[in-house]
Amino acid sequence: MRKTYQNVRFVWTAAIGIIAIAVMAANHFSGITQAHRAVIVDEQVIASSCALQTFSPVANLSAGTLPVAVAAADSNADGKLDFAVANFGSNNVSVYLNSGTGSFPAPINYPAGTNPSAIVAADFNADGKMDLAVTESGADQVLILLGNGKGGFTAAGSFFVGANPNGIVAGDFNADGRLDLAVANTDTDDISILFGNGNGTFRPTPNISVGSTPLALVVADFNGDGKPDLGVANYFDDDLSILLGNGNGGFVAAPKVEYRHQSHFTRGGRLQRRRQD
């Protein structure tokens, strides 16, 4: 059962067309310590750096079809941050290797299943090299791309989650020293936790129910107990689900945080949704 949406092409699309943004402070896209940003607009990645609240000229980088998410990591171990972009329409991930001057050569594209919608970079097999985890919203699974430390990636398997996954984060949720994944499943209104085995493979656990239409999530220690927690944005409930981690891989729901606004990023007023079998 998959949710469909009226009056909007994709649920991530804002009124001005910006779909995803990543902000990194004190990193090195151009070889100096500044704040940097990568914004996806239409089918281009826009990269720029800033210092003292000013921005250098924007660089427009061609992307695949319908890019919707971006991650930054040093993919080739040269000390410079690179980009990986999930392209929803062309079913691939574009990897941009940083030249060190703030410019990026043409990307290398890697197949990424069906409708890649979110992406996170981390070392999932403990080899010291950056890997990628990509949600496939059209296949209800997460694809793992293992990095070779030289900017290349190889598909290492896919792992099923809930329906229409659109958000993903990494963290060590069960304190075993191995990175795990948390995935927001938009159509089943829940979160999938995948425990990492330390070799790039994952094992599922029971899904955790949250609010209506979870679209994004973040991992952090919200209650100061040294254990990772999750914050989940529930698109149609106008609230946040806070899931407090117990350090063993389990989570307990804290009281929801509500927020209200006049629209859901559409020009035509509040989005309407319906369920289809």
LINBEL-V472770 format. One record per residue. N is the residue number from 0. RES is the residue in three letters. SS is DSSP state (H for helix, E for strand, - for the rest). PSI is psi in radians with two decimals (NA if undefined). D_CENTER is the distance of its C-alpha to the mean C-alpha in Angstrom with 2 decimals. Layout:
N RES SS PSI D_CENTER
N RES SS PSI D_CENTER
This chain:
0 MET - 2.17 23.02
1 ARG E 2.37 20.42
2 LYS E 2.48 20.18
3 THR E 2.79 21.10
4 TYR E 2.42 20.98
5 GLN - 2.66 23.83
6 ASN - 0.33 24.08
7 VAL - 2.46 20.62
8 ARG - -0.82 19.22
9 PHE - 2.57 15.59
10 VAL - -0.31 14.46
11 TRP - -0.27 11.90
12 THR - 2.17 14.89
13 ALA - 2.95 16.67
14 ALA - -0.56 20.41
15 ILE - 0.07 20.45
16 GLY - -0.05 18.02
17 ILE E 2.24 15.17
18 ILE E -0.76 11.85
19 ALA E 2.63 9.21
20 ILE E 2.45 10.26
21 ALA E 2.33 9.78
22 VAL E 2.21 12.96
23 MET E 2.17 14.42
24 ALA E 2.52 17.94
25 ALA E 0.72 20.65
26 ASN E -3.09 19.02
27 HIS - 1.17 20.80
28 PHE - -0.62 19.80
29 SER - 0.28 23.49
30 GLY - 0.03 25.14
31 ILE - 2.80 25.86
32 THR - 1.92 24.39
33 GLN E -3.10 22.83
34 ALA E 2.56 19.77
35 HIS E 2.79 17.61
36 ARG E 2.68 15.18
37 ALA E 2.14 13.37
38 VAL E 2.36 13.45
39 ILE E 2.12 13.03
40 VAL E 2.20 16.27
41 ASP - -2.07 17.77
42 GLU - 0.70 17.50
43 GLN E 2.61 17.51
44 VAL E 2.21 15.43
45 ILE E 2.12 17.37
46 ALA E 2.40 17.63
47 SER E 2.82 20.05
48 SER E 2.74 21.21
49 CYS E 2.65 23.16
50 ALA E 2.36 25.90
51 LEU - 0.72 27.97
52 GLN - 0.38 25.99
53 THR E 2.70 26.78
54 PHE E 2.46 24.69
55 SER - 2.93 25.83
56 PRO - 2.49 26.14
57 VAL - 2.44 23.02
58 ALA E 2.15 22.22
59 ASN E 2.09 21.18
60 LEU E 2.21 19.53
61 SER E 2.41 19.79
62 ALA - -3.04 16.76
63 GLY - -2.85 16.73
64 THR - 2.22 17.23
65 LEU - 1.10 14.96
66 PRO E 2.33 12.01
67 VAL E -0.21 9.17
68 ALA E 2.66 6.09
69 VAL E 2.51 6.94
70 ALA E 2.66 7.05
71 ALA E 2.35 10.56
72 ALA E 2.77 12.82
73 ASP - 1.65 16.47
74 SER - -0.39 16.51
75 ASN - 0.31 20.30
76 ALA - 0.66 21.56
77 ASP - 0.14 23.42
78 GLY - 0.13 22.25
79 LYS - 2.44 20.36
80 LEU - 2.35 16.66
81 ASP E 2.98 15.34
82 PHE E 2.55 12.53
83 ALA E 2.23 10.48
84 VAL E 2.26 9.68
85 ALA E 2.12 8.83
86 ASN E 1.81 12.07
87 PHE - -0.77 12.46
88 GLY - -0.60 16.22
89 SER - 0.06 17.24
90 ASN - 0.79 15.28
91 ASN E 3.00 14.39
92 VAL E 2.25 12.30
93 SER E 2.21 14.16
94 VAL E 2.15 14.67
95 TYR E 2.06 16.62
96 LEU - 2.26 18.88
97 ASN E 2.28 20.15
98 SER - -0.27 23.93
99 GLY - -0.10 24.32
100 THR - 0.14 25.83
101 GLY - 0.03 22.78
102 SER - 2.77 23.11
103 PHE E 2.16 21.16
104 PRO - 3.06 23.03
105 ALA - 2.47 22.14
106 PRO - 2.80 18.94
107 ILE E 2.26 19.16
108 ASN E 2.42 17.61
109 TYR E 2.34 16.70
110 PRO E 2.46 16.85
111 ALA - 0.71 13.72
112 GLY - -2.48 15.42
113 THR - 2.00 15.52
114 ASN - 1.11 13.28
115 PRO E 2.30 9.91
116 SER E -0.31 7.52
117 ALA E 2.76 3.82
118 ILE E 2.52 3.78
119 VAL E 2.51 5.00
120 ALA E 2.31 8.66
121 ALA E 2.99 11.55
122 ASP - 1.73 15.06
123 PHE - -0.29 15.21
124 ASN - 0.27 18.87
125 ALA - 0.66 20.36
126 ASP - 0.13 21.90
127 GLY - 0.15 20.80
128 LYS - 2.51 18.68
129 MET - 2.32 14.99
130 ASP E 3.05 13.24
131 LEU E 2.47 10.01
132 ALA E 2.25 8.49
133 VAL E 2.22 7.50
134 THR E 2.36 7.94
135 GLU E 1.70 11.21
136 SER - -0.42 11.91
137 GLY - -0.14 15.44
138 ALA - -0.02 16.28
139 ASP - 0.83 14.84
140 GLN E 2.99 13.63
141 VAL E 2.25 11.22
142 LEU E 2.35 12.37
143 ILE E 2.20 13.00
144 LEU E 1.98 14.03
145 LEU E 2.28 16.36
146 GLY E 2.62 17.25
147 ASN - 0.07 20.96
148 GLY - -0.03 20.89
149 LYS - 0.19 22.26
150 GLY - -0.05 19.23
151 GLY - 2.77 19.49
152 PHE E 2.57 17.46
153 THR E 2.32 18.87
154 ALA E 2.30 17.57
155 ALA E 0.12 18.47
156 GLY E 2.82 18.03
157 SER E 2.64 16.08
158 PHE E 2.21 15.99
159 PHE E 2.51 16.52
160 VAL - -2.69 14.82
161 GLY - -3.00 15.66
162 ALA - 2.30 16.05
163 ASN - 1.07 13.53
164 PRO E 2.35 10.19
165 ASN E 0.06 7.60
166 GLY E 2.57 5.20
167 ILE E 2.44 4.78
168 VAL E 2.81 6.42
169 ALA E 2.53 9.46
170 GLY E 2.83 12.97
171 ASP - 1.61 16.58
172 PHE - -0.37 17.40
173 ASN - 0.26 20.84
174 ALA - 0.67 22.10
175 ASP - 0.12 23.05
176 GLY - 0.11 21.62
177 ARG - 2.46 19.04
178 LEU - 2.37 15.28
179 ASP E 3.04 14.03
180 LEU E 2.51 10.89
181 ALA E 2.30 10.31
182 VAL E 2.29 9.04
183 ALA E 2.09 9.82
184 ASN E 1.86 12.41
185 THR - -0.68 13.50
186 ASP - -0.33 16.92
187 THR - 0.07 18.12
188 ASP - 0.82 17.27
189 ASP E 3.07 16.15
190 ILE E 2.30 13.82
191 SER E 2.30 14.08
192 ILE E 2.14 14.64
193 LEU E 2.04 15.04
194 PHE E 2.27 17.41
195 GLY E 2.48 17.32
196 ASN - -0.02 20.72
197 GLY - 0.01 20.35
198 ASN - 0.29 20.90
199 GLY - 0.02 17.59
200 THR - 2.85 18.47
201 PHE E 2.70 17.51
202 ARG E 2.46 19.63
203 PRO E 2.79 18.89
204 THR - 2.92 20.13
205 PRO - 2.43 21.14
206 ASN - 2.68 18.55
207 ILE E 2.12 18.67
208 SER E 2.44 19.59
209 VAL - -2.62 18.20
210 GLY - -2.90 19.00
211 SER - 2.19 18.97
212 THR - 1.06 15.96
213 PRO E 2.25 13.02
214 LEU E -0.48 10.15
215 ALA E 2.75 7.88
216 LEU E 2.82 8.56
217 VAL E 2.58 9.38
218 VAL E 2.33 11.60
219 ALA E 2.91 14.94
220 ASP - 1.69 18.66
221 PHE - -0.40 19.85
222 ASN - 0.21 23.39
223 GLY - 0.46 24.30
224 ASP - 0.12 25.23
225 GLY - 0.13 23.27
226 LYS - 2.43 21.04
227 PRO - 2.36 17.28
228 ASP E 3.04 16.65
229 LEU E 2.44 13.89
230 GLY E 2.24 13.69
231 VAL E 2.23 12.67
232 ALA E 2.07 13.19
233 ASN E 1.86 15.62
234 TYR - -0.87 15.96
235 PHE - -0.16 19.56
236 ASP - -0.16 20.92
237 ASP - 0.74 20.39
238 ASP E 3.05 19.54
239 LEU E 2.37 17.29
240 SER E 2.20 17.62
241 ILE E 2.09 18.12
242 LEU E 1.98 18.22
243 LEU E 2.17 20.33
244 GLY E 2.55 20.12
245 ASN - 0.04 23.50
246 GLY - -0.18 22.71
247 ASN - 0.17 23.62
248 GLY - -0.08 20.37
249 GLY - 2.81 21.53
250 PHE E 2.53 20.50
251 VAL E 2.30 22.84
252 ALA E 2.23 22.07
253 ALA - 2.94 23.33
254 PRO - 2.40 24.73
255 LYS - 2.67 22.29
256 VAL E 2.02 21.79
257 GLU E 2.58 22.84
258 TYR - 2.63 22.42
259 ARG - 2.52 24.07
260 HIS - 3.08 23.97
261 GLN - -0.36 25.78
262 SER - 2.92 23.22
263 HIS - 0.99 19.74
264 PHE - 0.62 19.04
265 THR - 2.72 21.64
266 ARG - -0.40 24.98
267 GLY - 0.36 26.84
268 GLY - -2.90 26.37
269 ARG - 2.35 24.60
270 LEU - 2.50 22.66
271 GLN - 2.54 24.52
272 ARG E 2.79 23.18
273 ARG E 2.72 25.11
274 ARG E 2.46 24.69
275 GLN E 2.45 26.01
276 ASP - NA 27.26
